[in-house]
Amino acid sequence: MSPSSRATVTPKLKSLRVRELTKRFADAAAVRGFDLEVSGGEFISLLGPSGCGKTTTLNCVAGLLEPDEGAIEIDGRDITPFPPERRGFGMVFQNYALFPHLDVSRNVGFGLEVRGIAHSEIGRRVARALELVQLGGLAKRYPAQLSGGQQQRVALARAIVTEPPLILMDEPLSNLDAKLRLEMRLEIRRLHQSLGLTTLYVTHDQEEALSLADRVVLMREGVVEQAGTPEELYAQPRSLYVANFLGYRNLVPVEVGEIRGDTVSVAANGFLFTGTRRGTLAEGGAAVATIRPKDVQVVAAGSPGCIAAAIELAEFVGDGFELSADAGSGQRFIARTTDRWAVGDHVALRLPPERLLVFPSEVR
């Protein structure tokens, strides 16, 4: 587990188990045979593009949707038939879902009021929750008087004030600007650790998922494409889809040459290079070679063992430059470098074999 996000106090549940979950809308399956086991105190990110089934999965766990097949268990107890209020989970939504006519303290304490908690206890727990999210002085303000980041903190406080066994978050940071997203990531991680939360977190942002989670579940068309630690998914993608989603932006259709163990020679557009095999390849067959922009080395034109190219775009990105280089025959490479190159410069591109992954061509 990632030491950065694992809870440091005793969690309120031992395990969450989702078994063979399937949910259909009309004739289309939004989620198919989804399996997941979460230990108490873990932070799990469901990652993927829009329409991959991650929010549908979360809503089934929450009880907002009824699955067509499968079961959801907490500590070995089947809660699939339970409505949301009997599950007692905390939820944080993308749009915050605050009551505009209630002040911050009433918004945070609403769930406790519904449960019939004594007013004195509600006041104590609301005050503590607001202090935890650093909003102690804003209890009497209304949502319209708060910034987006403050509203999201209120939503977090409302989710944790009931001391739930499980927190469910659906794209909670997507409406915030870049600076606030970074601040709230730290806040969510701090709360997870300090309160012993177990968290299921939906996002389409790979950086968000990798930085927060103990394990990432990458979904595709309703199924799990790969699950593992952030380090495993980042360094060892099992498919071209996973690689491309996690930053392997250069995709080169190639013909497979000689295969020696995990090393494979490939050819494309008149140039030859060597990569690392992923999956089952056949000599003479079609494949796709892929590499992250930061791993493409831009060197002087004419360097041996490199691909000749011309810079067609150069963008300053803060810590360096992002280049688009035309290698001819319609093939372009994206590279990240700290060196300054200008549009029109002729360069050579070196693709380190250990960084260049070669996958079977996907037909899906």
GURO-136295 format. One record per residue: x, y, z of N, C-alpha, C in turn. Coordinates in steps of 0.2 Angstrom, whole numbers, plus 5000, padded with zeros to 4 digits. Atoms other than C-alpha are relative to their C-alpha. Layout:
<nodes>
XYZXYZXYZ ...
</nodes>
This chain:
<nodes>
500449945000500050005000500450065000 499749945000500550184997500050035007 499949974994501250255013499750075001 500349935000500550425008499350015002 500749994999498750385009499749955004 500350054996498450235020499850035007 500249974994497450275035500449985006 499550014994498450285052499649985006 500350034994497050245064499549954998 500450055001495850105066499450014996 500649985004494550105052499449975003 500650024998492750075055499749944997 500250075003492549925043500649964999 499450055001493649775040500049994992 500050025007493149745022499450034996 500649995005492049805007500149954994 499950055006491749664994499550014995 500550005006490949694977500149944996 500050065003490549534969499650004993 500450025007490149504950499550054999 500549955001489249674949499950014993 500249985007488249704933499450055001 500649955001487149854929499950014993 500149985007486249874913499550065000 500549955001485250024906499849984993 500350035007484049954892500449944998 499750065002485049834882500850015001 499349985000486749914886500349985008 499750014993487849854901500550055002 499549954998488649994910500649985004 499550034996489549884922499949924999 500150075002489949694918500549965005 499650044996490549574931500650035004 499549964996491449704942500249965007 499850034994492449624956500550055004 499549964996493349724970499949985007 499950014992493949684988500450065003 499749944997494349834999500149995007 499850004993495249825016499850065003 500149944996494749945030500650045000 499449965000495850095029500350024993 499849995007496150085010499750064997 500349955004495950224998500149974993 500050035006495450154981499750054995 500249965005495250254965499749964994 500350035006494050204951500250054995 499849955005494850284936499849984993 500250025007494350294918499750064996 500449945004493550404904499350005002 500849994999491750464904499749944996 500350065003490650314901500349935001 499750074999491750174907499749965006 500450034994490550134922500250015007 499749994993491550204937499450035004 500549974996490150314943499449955001 500550054999488850184940500249955005 499850044994489850064951500050035006 500149964994489950194964499350015003 500749994998488150224964499649945002 500350064997487750044966500349985007 499750014993488950034981499650045005 500349954996488050184988499249985001 500850025000486250104985499650054996 500449955004485750244973499849964994 500250045006485650114959500049935003 500150074998485049934961500449964994 499750045005486249814952499549944997 500450055003485549684940500249935002 499750064997486749554946500650025005 499449994996488049534959499850025007 500249994993488149574978500650055002 499649954996488949714989500049985007 500050034993489549655006500550055004 499649964995490249755021500149955006 499850054995491149645033499749935000 500350075001490449485026499250014999 500749995000488649555027499750034993 500349985006487649565011499550065001 500449944999486949745010499750024993 500349985006486349744992499350025000 500749985000484549754996499950075004 500149944996484849905008499950064996 500049945003484250075003500650055003 499449964998485650215005500050025007 500049984993485050275022500249955005 499950054996485250105029500849985000 499350015000487050095023500550045004 499649954996487650245032500750024997 499349975003489050295020500050074999 500049935002489650465017500250014993 499949995007489550535000500250084998 499849945003490450684991499950004993 500150005007489750734974500450054997 499649955004490450834960499750075001 500349934999489150974962499950025007 500049984993489350984981499349985003 500750024997487350954983499950035007 500249974994487251084997499350035000 500649974999485651155003500150085000 499849925000485651344998499650045005 500449964995484351395011500249985007 499750024994485351315025500750035001 499349974999486951395033500549945000 499550055000488551295034499949955005 500150054994488251215051499449964999 500650045001486451165046500249954994 499850055005487151085030500449945002 499650054997488450995039499749955005 500350044995487350935053499349974997 500750035002485850885042499949925001 500150084999486250695042499949985007 500050024992486450695061499250025002 500749984998484750785062499549954998 500450055003483950655051500049945004 499950064996484650515062499750015008 500349984993483850605078500550015005 499449994995485550645086499850065004 500149944996485350765101500350064998 499749945003485650945097500750025003 499449984997487050965109500649964997 499550045003487950815101500150024993 500049975006487550885084500550065000 499649945000488351045088500849995002 499350024999489950965095500349974994 499750035006490150855080500150044994 499949955006489850995067500650045001 499549964999491051105076500749964999 499450045002492350965075500249994993 499950015007492050925057500250074997 499849935003492151115052500850015002 499349994999493851125061500449964996 499650045004494450975052500150024993 499949975006494151055036500250074999 499849935000494751225041499550054998 500649955001493051315041499750025006 500349984994492851345059499650075001 500349944999492451525057499450024995 500549995005491151505043499349975001 500650054998489751405052499450044998 500649965001488451545049499950034993 500149975007488751585031499649954996 500550045004487651515017500549984994 499650035005488351415002500150064995 499949955005488151564990500550055002 499549954998489351665001500749975000 499350045000490751534999500349994993 499650015006492051504986499949924998 500150075002492051334976500449965005 499650044996493451274987499749995007 500350004993492551315003499349965000 500650045000490951234997500249935000 499850075000491851074993500249985007 499850014993492551085011499449985004 500750014996490751095018499849934998 500250065002490350945007500449945004 499550054996491850845015499850005007 500250004993491350905032499349965001 500650045000489550835029500149934999 499950075001490150675023500449965006 499650034995491350645038499650015007 500349984994490250715052499649945003 500450064998489150555053500549945002 499550054998490750455056499949934996 500250065004490350335042500649954999 499550055002491250165038500350014994 499849995007491450215020499950064997 500249945003491650375011500149994992 500150015008491150374992500150074997 499949935003491750524982500049994992 500150005007491250554964500250064997 499749945003492350674954500050065004 500149944996492450794969500450064999 499649945002493750904962499950034993 500049985007493250924944499850074999 500249935001492451094946500450055003 499549954997493951174955500550024995 499449995004495351264947500649965002 499450054999497051184946500350015007 499749984993497751274962499649975005 500450034995496251224972500049925000 500050075000496251044966500649975003 499450024997498051024972499950015008 500149994993497551094989499549955003 500550054997495950984991500349934999 499750065000496950834986500449995006 499750014994498050865001499549995006 500550004994496550895012499649935000 500450075001495650735006500549955003 499550054997497250635010500150015007 499949994993497450715027499449975004 500650034996495650675032500049935000 500050085000495850495026500449975005 499550034995497350465036499850015007 500149994993496850555052499449975003 500750034997495050485053500049934999 500050085001495450305048499449994995 500650015005494250325033500249944995 499950045005494050195020499650034994 500349955005493750285003500049974993 500050025007493150244986499950064996 499949935003493550384974500049994993 500150015008492950404956500350074997 499749955004494050514944500149984993 499850015007494450534926500850025000 499349965000496150624931500549955003 499550054998497550494931500550035005 499549974995498750614941499650005007 500450004994497350634954500049935003 500050074997497150444956500749975002 499450024998498950404956500350035007 499749964995499350534969499649985007 500450014994497950484981499949935002 500250064999497650304980500549955003 499650064999498350144988500049954994 500150045006497650054973499550034995 500449965006496950114956499749944996 500350055004495650014947499850044993 500149965006495650074929499549964996 500550035003494050034920499950024992 500149995007493550014902499449974998 500650035003491849994894499649955005 500350044995491149924911500449955003 499650064997492549804915500650035003 499349984997494149814925500549984995 499550015005495549834913500749985004 499450014996496949834926499950035007 500049974993497049854945500649995003 499450014997498549874956500250075003 499749944997499650004965500150054995 499849955005499950164957500649994996 499350025003501750114954499949944995 500150055004501149954946499750024993 500449985007499950034933500550054996 499649955004501150174929500649974997 499450035002502750064927499949944996 500150065003501949904921499349994997 500750015003500349934910500049934997 500150065003499649774904499750004993 500350005006498849834889500150074997 499949935003498949974876499550055002 500549954997497350054883500350035006 499749984994498150064900500650054999 499449965002499750134893499850064998 500249945003498950264883499650045005 500449964995497750314897500550035005 499549984995499250334909500650044997 499549965002500350444898500449984994 499650025006501050344884499650034993 500449965005500450474871500349984993 499850025007501550414856499949934998 500250075002500850274847500249994993 499750015007501750204832499849934998 500150075002501050054822500649984997 499450035003502449934818499949934998 500050085002502849764811500649975005 499650044996503649644823500649974997 499550045003505349584819500249945005 499850054995506449474830499850015007 500250004993505849424847500549965004 499650034995507149384861499850015007 500249994994506349364877499550065000 500549945000505549534882500350054995 499749955004506649624869499749984993 500350015006505849644852500250064995 499849965005506449724836499450024996 500649985004505149824826500250054995 499849955005505049924810499450044998 500649955001503950074805500350054995 499849945005504050194790500750014998 499350005002505750144785500550005005 499550004995506550154802499949945005 500050064996507050014814500250025007 499849994993507150014833499849945004 500150064995507049904848499650025006 500449994994505749894862500049955005 500150054995505149794877499349974998 500650045002503849664873499550015006 500550014995502149674882499449964997 500550055003500849534879500349964995 499850055005500949404865500150034993 499949985007501749454849500349954996 499850055005502149364833500550034995 499549975005503649394822499650014993 500449995006502949474806499350035001 500749984999501349524814500050085002 500149934998500649694818500050025007 500049984993500949784834500050085001 500049924999500949964842500650015005 499449984995502550034850499750075003 500249944996502250174863500550025005 499549984996503250284873499850075003 500249934997502950434885500450064997 499649945003503450604879500650025004 499449984997504650634893500649954999 499450055001505650474888500350004993 499849985007505850534870500650055001 499449955000507650604869500150034994 499949965006507850744857500850025000 499349995001509650754851500250034993 499749965006510750834837499849954994 500150045007510250784819500649964998 499550045002511250644812500349955005 499750044994511550554829499849934998 500250075003511650364825499549975005 500550044996510350244830499350045002 500549964999509050384830499550014994 500549995005507450434820500150084998 500049935002507650594810499450035000 500649964999506350724813500150074999 500049935000505950904811499550035005 500549974995505151014825499550044996 500549965004503451074819499650045006 500349964995502751144836500549995006 499650004994503651194852499650055005 500449974995502651244868500450005006 499749994993503351314884499549975005 500550034996502551214898500250015008 499849994993503351284914500749975002 499350034998504751164918500449974994 499750025006505251134900499650024994 500449995006504551124882499749934998 500350065003503351004874500150014992 499949995007503850974856499649954996 500350055005502950894841500550004994 499550015005504150824829499849954994 500250045006503750764811500649954998 499550055002504650604807499949974993 500250025006503950584790499549954999 500550055001502650464782499450015005 500649994996501350544793500149985008 499850024993502250494810500250065003 499849944996502350624823500249975007 499950014993503150614840499950065005 500049954995502850714856500549995005 499450014995504350744867500050065005 499949954995504650834883500750015002 499349994999506350914886500150075003 499849944997507151054895500550044995 499649965005508251104880499550044995 500449955004507651244869500149984993 499950015007507251194851499550054997 500549955003506351304838499749964994 500450035005505051264825500550004993 499650005006505951204809500749975001 499450034999507451134818500049924998 500050075001508050964812500449975005 499850034994508350844826500149924999 500150085000508550654830499749985006 500450024994507450564842500349935002 499850064997508150424853499549975004 500550044997506950294859500349955005 499750054996507650204874499649935000 500350075001507250014872499649985006 500450024994506749994890499450055002 500649954999505550144889499549994995 500550015006504750094872499749935001 500450064999503349964875499749984994 500350035006502749854861499449965002 500650044998500949794863499749974993 500450035006499849684851499550064998 500549955003498749794840499349985003 500650014996497049804849499450014994 500650005005495449764839499450005005 500550004995493949814850499450054998 
</nodes>
